[in-house]
C-alpha cells in the first residue's frame, strides 16, 4: 500500500514537472513580413526611402524602406493586409508620386516576402 502511494506521488510530481517544462518552452508564433520595393520599369533596382503602409481595418503600420529597398515588420496575429508603397521623385524638374499596391497574408513563423513595383 505504501509503495502504491509513493508511486502515485512520484507520478504526480513527474507529471507536474513535465507540464512546467511544456509551459516554459512554449513560444508564441510570430508573423514576419518583408516588403521589397522596386521600380516597374527597372525591377532589378530597389528603392530606398519609399513609404510603406500595411493596413486592414484597425491595423495600420507605416514605415520606410532601408538602403536596400526593404521594409520588415513582425506582427503577433495572422492577418491579410493591403500594402501601399509611395515614393516622391523629381523628373525633369517636376514632382511626381509613384505608387504600388499589393496584398499579403501573414503566416505563423514564416517570413512572407513580397515585392511591390512602383509605377
Secondary structure, DSSP 8 states (H G I E B T S, - for coil): -HHHHHHHHHHHHHHHHHHHHHHHH-----EEEEEEEEESS-TTSB-TT-EEEEEETTEEEEEE--TTSEEEEEESS--EEEEEEEEEEEETTEEEEEEEEEEEE-BTTB-EEEEEEE-
